[in-house]
């Protein structure tokens, strides 16, 4: 039980939750406040990109539940504004993301500060060799709970793929936003460089857009999200990592400007729309060099996504491939890949399904 005093000695950190991103840390701590509002427990969140002063003040009053990103937690530990010597429960949330982002050494340093006797919980969307190795070093005879990917949630989302040459991708995006009068569009890119460039380009063409990624400070991210939620900004461009923890109520649609490297991230992306029983829409702009990525997504979904073309943006046979613009090398050329994705032979050919023929097709 907690008490009313303001002393870290009387309110030691008993539960530590470590997350890979600031947005996710904020969301987790907000959930603690909501679920535990009738409990005599204090919680706070610490993350980078903002001054440490207000966080120091919150910690000095004593908290039982601390949510933190790895780097800022180590900053506070180094300045002795937090004591982790009485932690009873450690939670590593999205452990796979933390490994991907290079936080493994930070995690090991944090664990070294904790009592040897504690409860450990580790959550991960994937269980790679590296994740299992990490689990083996911090968990003792763990119980493993394996939950199937939430593919069923994708059923509430209308999903469509538009084939387009990579060099025309951003023009097609602008065309769809304008001609369909899309509002509140969350656009995903693979890299923060592309996110920044795409948002700037859209803004120059008259479509209000902002980007959130790892190089943006927390105040900049918060301003971007506020302007997007209010409708002041029409398009929010984000990377997968930056979008972790985003919760935008009644988001009508997401657009995959580039397909994710991991098929499971596609489910995470489109899961931002179609929530709480509402319907949503997910649009993917796919060039032929992404055919293997599309094949992986279809395999995860256990069905083939509907594929269309847009008049005026038909992929051209032998069209040039991008080099260095999207952060990866182009794949081998050809009119059809192993996944069955083919360039429509003419404007009249229109929509198709990846992997098998479905009869007559009409373009959008």
Secondary structure, 3 states (H helix, E strand, C coil): CCCCCCCCCCCCCCEEEEECCHHHHHHHHHHHHHHCCCCCCCEEEECCCCCCHHHHHHHHCCCCEEEEEHHHHHHHHHCCCCCCCCCCEEEECCHHHHHHCCCHHHHHHHHHCCCCCCEEEECCCCCCHHHHHHHHHHCCCCCCCCCCCCHHHHHHEEEEEEECCHHHHHHHHHHHHHHCCCCCEEEEECCHHHHHHHHHHHHHCCCCEEEECCCCCHHHHHHHHHHHHHCCCCEEEEEHHHHCCCCCCCCCEEEECCCCCCHHHHHHHHCCCCCCCCCEEEEEEECHHHHHHHHHHHHHHCCCCEEECCCCCCCCCCCCCCCCCCCCCCCCCCCECCCCCECCCCCCCCCEECCECCCCCCCC
